[in-house]
């Protein structure tokens, strides 16, 4: 059973999607590879999201 993403995760993903796409572009020249890498980044962020502590001194952009 799939778990729906939290509203906080979706909001963060929307805000930082351009940054994540730039990172993927730095690593991959091919557009299909870039899309695959972007999807992998999002998947890893989704898995790690429960461990993110918003009150910590680390900014979300740094944590991403």
Long-range contacts (C-beta under 8 A, 24 or more apart in sequence): 5-46, 6-49, 9-45, 9-46, 9-49, 12-60, 12-64, 13-42, 13-45, 16-60, 16-61, 16-64, 19-61, 19-64, 20-64
